[in-house]
Structures are given as structure tokens and as C-alpha cells.
Amino acid sequence: MYKEVRKIHLIEEVLKITNEGTLSELETVLRKSKRKSAAKKKKPSIYDFVGILSGKEADKMKSIIEETCEIIPSSRGLRHNYPQTVSS
């Protein structure tokens, strides 16, 4: 509730402003604050990582992934030997 009271008080103070420069400064501060908030909420995309890896590093990573994928056995066609239960 305290936050809401602070907001109302701030609105009252803004309504009392007569100086155009002060009003412009407040608008600038609010715009910057909105941009910072939007930047924090933004999910990273692949484009945020462009240029981080060199071509050599990317090739190395690709080969590691390919080698690792060959190690993982496929579950297709595998027979599972579950213990047999005896029913009476």
C-alpha cells in the first residue's frame, strides 16, 4: 500500500510543476526507466550471441556435438528385459 501512496504523492507534485524544463527532465527520466525495464524483461535471442564465437570455435563445438550424438544409443528397437512376474 505504501507504494500506491508514494505514486499518488508523486502525481500531485508533478501536477504542481510550472517549469517546462523540469517537466521535460521528468519525461526523460521516465523514458529511460521504461527502456531499462523493457531491456531487463527481454528474452535473449540467437542474435544476441552473434559474433561471440569465432568460426573455428563454432566448428569445434559442432564437431563435439556430432561426436557426442553418436555416443547416445537409440532406444528404438531395443528389447527391455523386465523381470517376469508370476501370477497365481
ABEGO torsion letter per residue (X at the ends): XAAAAAAAAAAAAAAABABAAAAAAAAAAAAAAAAAAAAAABBBBAAAABGABBAAAAAAAAAAAAAAAAABBBABGBBBBBBBBBBX
